[in-house]
């Protein structure tokens, strides 16, 4: 039995040209991704195993500067779950772990107090609060992927995937303003112990 390395591409140097397969069930036979020097972008070709449905990512439009952007595109285009989108590229943290819940609750409380002092809550501040509230309180919808979590407190691997997707959303967009996703990313990075 072979064990898949879900983190093998995480520490690739910026702008290193490579091509790897996308390890996503139902898409893994014909799908590839990597960095293309000609477009100065991360790129992917996503093709279902059992059909002709194909998606080209990062070859036109604004360059995708981060692998996290490809993960967000995979989530949107294939309908897979967030952890699978991140694992498919091999960019998951090797052993994610969360900070103590008391630290997370204390930080969330401080951020909530700070937001009450602001006259107009910024998207960034809302994103930080949404990110930690999703972990601490198990809010129903994950802040970057939009996936329903059933109200359960997410595992560290799930938080890592959501953090990757938040960074991707800063650049490729989503249903919230970009500063919201910047706040979510900061909150989730904080929640994950280094």
Backbone as CSV, one residue per row, in Angstrom:
resi,resn,N_x,N_y,N_z,CA_x,CA_y,CA_z,C_x,C_y,C_z
1,UNK,0.842,-1.182,0.000,0.000,0.000,0.000,0.886,1.245,0.000
2,UNK,0.630,2.173,-0.913,1.389,3.409,-0.951,0.609,4.497,-0.233
3,UNK,1.354,5.367,0.377,0.732,6.476,1.083,0.922,7.745,0.269
4,UNK,-0.145,8.463,0.037,-0.085,9.684,-0.750,0.466,10.819,0.093
5,UNK,1.351,11.599,-0.498,1.896,12.773,0.167,1.033,13.974,-0.223
6,UNK,0.197,14.409,0.700,-0.714,15.527,0.431,-0.003,16.875,0.570
7,UNK,1.306,16.876,0.884,2.050,18.115,1.103,3.252,18.263,0.173
8,UNK,3.412,17.365,-0.789,4.604,17.324,-1.620,4.911,18.592,-2.403
9,UNK,3.904,19.389,-2.737,4.130,20.617,-3.507,4.034,21.880,-2.661
10,UNK,3.866,21.730,-1.375,3.636,22.882,-0.498,4.803,23.865,-0.475
11,UNK,6.007,23.353,-0.455,7.169,24.226,-0.293,7.948,24.453,-1.582
12,UNK,7.293,24.333,-2.707,7.976,24.603,-3.980,8.411,26.070,-4.023
13,UNK,9.607,26.324,-4.551,10.042,27.724,-4.690,9.123,28.487,-5.641
14,UNK,8.917,29.774,-5.401,8.086,30.579,-6.313,8.665,30.549,-7.728
15,UNK,7.802,30.510,-8.694,8.157,30.560,-10.115,8.939,29.349,-10.610
16,UNK,8.972,28.265,-9.867,9.628,27.044,-10.327,8.702,26.335,-11.316
17,UNK,9.200,26.111,-12.513,8.407,25.440,-13.537,8.292,23.957,-13.176
18,UNK,7.065,23.443,-13.172,6.817,22.023,-12.913,5.456,21.649,-13.470
19,UNK,5.237,20.360,-13.568,3.918,19.836,-13.923,3.705,18.584,-13.089
20,UNK,2.531,18.461,-12.512,2.192,17.330,-11.664,0.748,16.941,-11.974
21,UNK,0.374,15.769,-11.541,-1.011,15.367,-11.766,-1.898,15.926,-10.646
22,UNK,-3.151,16.102,-10.965,-4.142,16.515,-9.978,-4.715,15.230,-9.391
23,UNK,-4.526,15.026,-8.084,-4.950,13.782,-7.437,-6.345,13.943,-6.836
24,UNK,-7.317,14.095,-7.729,-8.699,14.302,-7.314,-9.549,13.176,-7.890
25,UNK,-10.180,12.445,-7.012,-10.995,11.306,-7.426,-12.009,11.720,-8.492
26,UNK,-12.010,10.970,-9.597,-12.904,11.258,-10.707,-12.307,12.187,-11.744
27,UNK,-11.148,12.789,-11.411,-10.479,13.732,-12.309,-8.988,13.394,-12.478
28,UNK,-8.491,12.405,-11.743,-7.049,12.175,-11.636,-6.378,11.591,-12.878
29,UNK,-7.109,10.960,-13.757,-6.500,10.290,-14.912,-5.961,11.297,-15.932
30,UNK,-6.704,12.342,-16.240,-6.335,13.277,-17.307,-5.977,14.674,-16.818
31,UNK,-6.031,14.945,-15.531,-5.860,16.310,-15.032,-4.432,16.563,-14.558
32,UNK,-3.914,17.745,-14.917,-2.562,18.151,-14.504,-2.581,19.597,-14.031
33,UNK,-1.527,19.960,-13.314,-1.370,21.344,-12.895,0.117,21.621,-12.743
34,UNK,0.477,22.881,-12.650,1.869,23.245,-12.457,2.067,24.731,-12.610
35,UNK,3.319,25.110,-12.838,3.646,26.517,-13.050,4.171,26.665,-14.460
36,UNK,3.638,27.630,-15.204,4.009,27.868,-16.589,4.793,29.181,-16.687
37,UNK,6.050,29.095,-17.115,6.904,30.282,-17.213,6.405,31.251,-18.283
38,UNK,5.836,30.727,-19.361,5.379,31.593,-20.449,4.266,32.537,-19.994
39,UNK,3.338,32.033,-19.191,2.229,32.870,-18.710,2.511,33.455,-17.330
40,UNK,3.615,33.028,-16.704,3.955,33.427,-15.331,2.770,33.194,-14.401
41,UNK,2.217,31.998,-14.515,1.002,31.672,-13.779,0.986,30.196,-13.407
42,UNK,0.345,29.901,-12.290,-0.017,28.520,-12.015,-1.148,28.191,-12.976
43,UNK,-1.126,26.988,-13.517,-2.112,26.574,-14.506,-2.610,25.174,-14.171
44,UNK,-3.761,24.839,-14.713,-4.290,23.486,-14.553,-5.180,23.154,-15.736
45,UNK,-5.169,21.894,-16.083,-6.130,21.340,-17.024,-6.901,20.284,-16.252
46,UNK,-8.185,20.500,-16.095,-9.046,19.588,-15.335,-9.974,18.878,-16.313
47,UNK,-9.878,17.560,-16.334,-10.731,16.783,-17.225,-11.238,15.560,-16.489
48,UNK,-12.555,15.396,-16.519,-13.179,14.236,-15.869,-12.640,12.941,-16.461
49,UNK,-12.529,11.936,-15.607,-12.065,10.621,-16.062,-13.030,9.998,-17.065
50,UNK,-14.317,10.212,-16.859,-15.330,9.512,-17.649,-16.030,10.399,-18.679
51,UNK,-15.378,11.469,-19.102,-16.049,12.330,-20.066,-15.105,13.321,-20.706
52,UNK,-15.686,14.214,-21.460,-14.911,15.213,-22.181,-14.936,16.580,-21.509
53,UNK,-15.626,16.698,-20.380,-15.691,17.978,-19.692,-14.289,18.405,-19.267
54,UNK,-13.847,19.545,-19.779,-12.493,20.034,-19.498,-12.566,21.490,-19.055
55,UNK,-11.727,21.832,-18.074,-11.599,23.216,-17.609,-10.131,23.601,-17.675
56,UNK,-9.840,24.717,-18.310,-8.484,25.278,-18.328,-8.441,26.396,-17.297
57,UNK,-7.449,26.360,-16.437,-7.332,27.327,-15.348,-5.981,28.034,-15.448
58,UNK,-5.986,29.361,-15.371,-4.757,30.133,-15.286,-4.064,30.402,-16.607
59,UNK,-4.635,29.994,-17.702,-3.971,30.194,-18.996,-4.410,31.498,-19.671
60,UNK,-5.548,32.035,-19.255,-6.037,33.299,-19.792,-6.433,34.183,-18.632
61,UNK,-6.484,35.475,-18.887,-6.839,36.416,-17.835,-5.660,36.701,-16.928
62,UNK,-5.967,37.206,-15.765,-4.908,37.554,-14.807,-4.160,36.293,-14.371
63,UNK,-2.832,36.371,-14.245,-2.060,35.200,-13.818,-2.428,34.776,-12.391
64,UNK,-2.401,33.489,-12.158,-2.628,32.949,-10.823,-1.263,32.831,-10.150
65,UNK,-0.967,33.737,-9.241,0.366,33.831,-8.629,0.603,32.815,-7.520
66,UNK,-0.463,32.208,-7.025,-0.344,31.273,-5.899,-1.054,29.969,-6.241
67,UNK,-0.502,28.864,-5.772,-1.156,27.561,-5.943,-2.523,27.558,-5.265
68,UNK,-2.672,28.350,-4.221,-3.936,28.457,-3.500,-5.078,28.885,-4.438
69,UNK,-4.745,29.698,-5.444,-5.749,30.132,-6.428,-6.255,28.942,-7.230
70,UNK,-5.350,28.035,-7.585,-5.747,26.834,-8.334,-6.670,25.974,-7.474
71,UNK,-6.361,25.863,-6.174,-7.226,25.089,-5.272,-8.640,25.670,-5.251
72,UNK,-8.756,26.993,-5.192,-10.081,27.629,-5.192,-10.808,27.359,-6.516
73,UNK,-10.074,27.401,-7.618,-10.676,27.114,-8.925,-11.125,25.650,-9.007
74,UNK,-10.321,24.731,-8.476,-10.700,23.311,-8.474,-11.989,23.113,-7.675
75,UNK,-12.068,23.753,-6.515,-13.277,23.663,-5.696,-14.499,24.133,-6.491
76,UNK,-14.370,25.282,-7.139,-15.498,25.864,-7.877,-15.882,25.058,-9.114
77,UNK,-14.903,24.536,-9.819,-15.170,23.895,-11.110,-15.524,22.414,-11.011
78,UNK,-15.071,21.739,-9.949,-15.341,20.300,-9.855,-16.424,19.954,-8.851
79,UNK,-16.693,20.858,-7.899,-17.687,20.567,-6.872,-17.174,19.645,-5.778
80,UNK,-15.862,19.418,-5.735,-15.295,18.561,-4.685,-15.339,19.278,-3.339
81,UNK,-15.007,18.561,-2.278,-14.974,19.185,-0.957,-13.666,19.959,-0.783
82,UNK,-13.605,20.902,0.172,-12.421,21.743,0.349,-11.122,20.975,0.639
83,UNK,-11.166,19.967,1.488,-9.947,19.209,1.803,-9.434,18.509,0.550
84,UNK,-10.328,17.943,-0.238,-9.919,17.266,-1.472,-9.297,18.240,-2.469
85,UNK,-9.813,19.467,-2.554,-9.261,20.469,-3.472,-7.809,20.783,-3.122
86,UNK,-7.523,20.893,-1.846,-6.166,21.224,-1.388,-5.250,20.011,-1.511
87,UNK,-5.741,18.869,-1.107,-4.944,17.635,-1.228,-4.614,17.313,-2.678
88,UNK,-5.531,17.588,-3.592,-5.335,17.256,-5.000,-4.068,17.877,-5.574
89,UNK,-3.672,19.005,-5.010,-2.477,19.705,-5.481,-1.245,19.393,-4.635
90,UNK,-1.436,18.696,-3.537,-0.310,18.399,-2.649,0.183,19.616,-1.900
91,UNK,-0.740,20.533,-1.529,-0.323,21.768,-0.849,-0.874,21.877,0.576
92,UNK,-1.335,20.764,1.126,-1.828,20.760,2.511,-0.653,20.827,3.482
93,UNK,-0.904,21.347,4.668,0.122,21.303,5.708,0.374,19.845,6.066
94,UNK,1.628,19.481,6.344,1.932,18.075,6.650,1.215,17.549,7.895
95,UNK,1.219,18.289,8.972,0.570,17.870,10.218,-0.094,19.083,10.870
96,UNK,-1.232,19.492,10.342,-1.860,20.689,10.917,-2.342,20.443,12.347
97,UNK,-2.242,21.468,13.142,-2.722,21.411,14.526,-3.282,22.780,14.889
98,UNK,-4.316,22.766,15.709,-4.951,24.018,16.132,-4.397,24.491,17.467
99,UNK,-4.417,25.794,17.661,-4.080,26.376,18.966,-5.113,25.916,19.998
100,UNK,-4.783,26.142,21.243,-5.722,25.817,22.326,-7.014,26.605,22.123
101,UNK,-8.138,25.974,22.413,-9.436,26.640,22.219,-9.558,27.894,23.073
102,UNK,-8.973,27.897,24.273,-9.012,29.093,25.127,-8.346,30.288,24.462
103,UNK,-7.223,30.054,23.782,-6.541,31.131,23.055,-7.408,31.656,21.919
104,UNK,-8.085,30.744,21.237,-8.942,31.152,20.118,-10.136,31.966,20.607
105,UNK,-10.752,31.535,21.706,-11.901,32.257,22.268,-11.468,33.649,22.734
106,UNK,-10.316,33.733,23.390,-9.811,35.022,23.878,-9.554,35.981,22.707
107,UNK,-8.944,35.483,21.647,-8.662,36.326,20.484,-9.954,36.745,19.795
108,UNK,-10.894,35.819,19.645,-12.177,36.159,19.038,-12.883,37.236,19.852
109,UNK,-12.855,37.128,21.163,-13.486,38.139,22.029,-12.854,39.510,21.820
110,UNK,-11.519,39.527,21.745,-10.810,40.799,21.537,-11.186,41.396,20.183
111,UNK,-11.221,40.564,19.138,-11.573,41.065,17.810,-13.013,41.562,17.765
112,UNK,-13.906,40.894,18.499,-15.296,41.367,18.553,-15.373,42.729,19.244
113,UNK,-14.634,42.892,20.344,-14.610,44.195,21.035,-14.074,45.281,20.101
114,UNK,-12.991,44.981,19.376,-12.417,45.948,18.443,-13.415,46.319,17.351
115,UNK,-14.181,45.351,16.880,-15.136,45.638,15.803,-16.272,46.534,16.292
116,UNK,-16.627,46.431,17.573,-17.674,47.296,18.129,-17.215,48.741,18.213
117,UNK,-15.901,48.953,18.324,-15.355,50.302,18.399,-15.284,50.967,17.029
118,UNK,-15.298,50.173,15.971,-15.279,50.731,14.614,-16.670,51.234,14.260
119,UNK,-16.732,52.362,13.558,-18.041,52.880,13.153,-18.614,52.077,12.004
120,UNK,-17.785,51.716,11.054,-18.235,50.882,9.940,-17.323,49.665,9.890
121,UNK,-17.858,48.509,10.196,-17.060,47.288,10.198,-16.487,46.998,8.821
122,UNK,-15.186,46.814,8.762,-14.541,46.536,7.484,-14.726,45.071,7.108
123,UNK,-14.585,44.796,5.828,-14.642,43.415,5.368,-13.549,42.585,6.006
124,UNK,-12.386,43.201,6.175,-11.250,42.519,6.805,-11.605,42.074,8.226
125,UNK,-12.159,42.991,9.007,-12.528,42.670,10.396,-13.629,41.608,10.425
126,UNK,-14.603,41.726,9.537,-15.667,40.717,9.460,-15.087,39.353,9.106
127,UNK,-14.095,39.341,8.210,-13.461,38.088,7.822,-12.704,37.435,8.968
128,UNK,-11.970,38.244,9.739,-11.257,37.681,10.897,-12.237,37.063,11.888
129,UNK,-13.314,37.767,12.145,-14.318,37.267,13.090,-14.989,36.006,12.539
130,UNK,-15.354,36.027,11.261,-15.999,34.853,10.649,-15.082,33.635,10.698
131,UNK,-13.797,33.836,10.458,-12.839,32.730,10.475,-12.741,32.069,11.836
132,UNK,-12.541,32.877,12.879,-12.423,32.290,14.226,-13.761,31.786,14.738
133,UNK,-14.847,32.479,14.424,-16.170,32.017,14.880,-16.502,30.654,14.278
134,UNK,-16.080,30.421,13.044,-16.312,29.128,12.397,-15.621,28.011,13.181
135,UNK,-14.430,28.290,13.704,-13.694,27.277,14.466,-14.239,27.152,15.888
136,UNK,-14.383,28.276,16.565,-14.758,28.275,17.981,-16.204,27.838,18.184
137,UNK,-17.104,28.384,17.384,-18.530,28.126,17.589,-19.103,27.100,16.621
138,UNK,-18.306,26.675,15.656,-18.809,25.706,14.685,-19.949,26.276,13.862
139,UNK,-19.787,27.543,13.407,-20.846,28.146,12.590,-21.106,27.281,11.362
140,UNK,-22.299,27.349,10.866,-22.804,26.435,9.838,-22.023,26.455,8.525
141,UNK,-21.634,27.646,8.052,-21.013,27.760,6.728,-19.554,28.180,6.870
142,UNK,-18.671,27.441,6.199,-17.247,27.767,6.215,-17.026,29.091,5.479
143,UNK,-16.147,29.959,5.985,-16.053,31.322,5.473,-15.426,31.495,4.086
144,UNK,-14.576,30.603,3.620,-13.946,30.782,2.307,-14.562,29.886,1.243
145,UNK,-14.855,28.645,1.591,-15.397,27.709,0.604,-16.909,27.820,0.463
146,UNK,-17.572,28.267,1.530,-19.032,28.315,1.524,-19.667,26.965,1.798
147,UNK,-18.845,25.956,2.096,-19.371,24.616,2.370,-20.025,24.581,3.735
148,UNK,-21.119,23.867,3.815,-21.813,23.688,5.097,-21.018,22.708,5.938
149,UNK,-20.846,23.048,7.202,-20.047,22.191,8.090,-20.911,21.458,9.103
150,UNK,-22.194,21.642,9.045,-23.084,20.938,9.955,-23.047,21.462,11.378
151,UNK,-22.372,22.588,11.584,-22.305,23.163,12.922,-21.269,22.529,13.826
152,UNK,-20.488,21.589,13.285,-19.440,20.957,14.084,-18.184,21.816,14.065
153,UNK,-17.415,21.746,15.139,-16.126,22.422,15.177,-15.203,21.669,14.220
154,UNK,-14.576,22.360,13.275,-13.788,21.679,12.249,-12.459,21.121,12.775
155,UNK,-12.015,20.040,12.156,-10.710,19.461,12.465,-9.621,20.343,11.854
156,UNK,-8.399,20.176,12.337,-7.274,21.002,11.877,-7.061,20.883,10.371
157,UNK,-7.215,19.701,9.810,-7.038,19.515,8.365,-8.053,20.341,7.576
158,UNK,-9.247,20.426,8.090,-10.308,21.210,7.442,-10.011,22.705,7.543
159,UNK,-9.486,23.125,8.704,-9.120,24.533,8.890,-7.990,24.895,7.926
160,UNK,-7.012,23.999,7.782,-5.917,24.242,6.847,-6.448,24.416,5.429
161,UNK,-7.344,23.541,4.998,-7.902,23.641,3.649,-8.641,24.964,3.470
162,UNK,-9.400,25.362,4.459,-10.152,26.618,4.378,-9.195,27.817,4.326
163,UNK,-8.075,27.717,5.022,-7.061,28.776,5.008,-6.452,28.912,3.609
164,UNK,-6.112,27.788,2.991,-5.587,27.804,1.623,-6.611,28.432,0.677
165,UNK,-7.858,28.040,0.810,-8.908,28.561,-0.072,-9.149,30.053,0.160
166,UNK,-9.018,30.505,1.404,-9.180,31.936,1.689,-8.108,32.736,0.954
167,UNK,-6.873,32.256,0.993,-5.801,32.954,0.267,-6.091,32.950,-1.228
168,UNK,-6.555,31.836,-1.745,-6.913,31.787,-3.164,-8.014,32.771,-3.511
169,UNK,-9.000,32.892,-2.626,-10.133,33.801,-2.868,-9.710,35.270,-2.872
170,UNK,-8.655,35.600,-2.135,-8.153,36.980,-2.152,-7.831,37.376,-3.593
171,UNK,-7.318,36.430,-4.373,-6.866,36.728,-5.730,-7.868,36.379,-6.825
172,UNK,-8.639,35.300,-6.662,-9.588,34.924,-7.720,-11.013,35.351,-7.409
173,UNK,-11.253,35.829,-6.199,-12.573,36.310,-5.842,-13.501,35.212,-5.353
174,UNK,-14.646,35.645,-4.897,-15.654,34.737,-4.362,-16.931,35.514,-4.132
175,UNK,-17.711,35.095,-3.142,-18.994,35.744,-2.868,-18.860,36.925,-1.911
176,UNK,-17.687,37.131,-1.381,-17.425,38.230,-0.447,-16.365,39.156,-1.046
177,UNK,-16.234,40.371,-0.500,-15.148,41.254,-0.959,-13.782,40.640,-0.611
178,UNK,-12.780,41.000,-1.359,-11.447,40.416,-1.171,-10.881,40.683,0.221
179,UNK,-11.166,41.867,0.801,-10.621,42.142,2.135,-11.222,41.199,3.187
180,UNK,-12.433,40.718,2.951,-13.034,39.722,3.842,-12.168,38.465,3.865
181,UNK,-11.758,37.979,2.672,-10.950,36.766,2.595,-9.557,36.974,3.193
182,UNK,-9.032,38.185,3.103,-7.748,38.484,3.756,-7.894,38.305,5.265
183,UNK,-9.000,38.788,5.822,-9.263,38.618,7.254,-9.445,37.160,7.635
184,UNK,-10.166,36.405,6.805,-10.360,34.973,7.063,-9.012,34.266,7.068
185,UNK,-8.186,34.552,6.070,-6.875,33.904,5.994,-6.045,34.198,7.244
186,UNK,-6.028,35.455,7.668,-5.259,35.804,8.872,-5.772,35.034,10.085
187,UNK,-7.073,34.972,10.248,-7.657,34.289,11.399,-7.314,32.798,11.397
188,UNK,-7.403,32.167,10.236,-7.138,30.740,10.163,-5.653,30.426,10.304
189,UNK,-4.800,31.307,9.767,-3.341,31.157,9.972,-3.035,31.235,11.471
190,UNK,-3.678,32.176,12.157,-3.480,32.307,13.593,-3.943,31.044,14.313
191,UNK,-5.082,30.504,13.908,-5.648,29.336,14.577,-4.796,28.079,14.415
192,UNK,-4.060,28.007,13.315,-3.197,26.855,13.060,-1.837,27.103,13.696
193,UNK,-1.432,26.213,14.584,-0.109,26.367,15.205,0.967,26.178,14.157
194,UNK,1.988,26.978,14.242,3.100,26.866,13.288,4.031,25.750,13.672
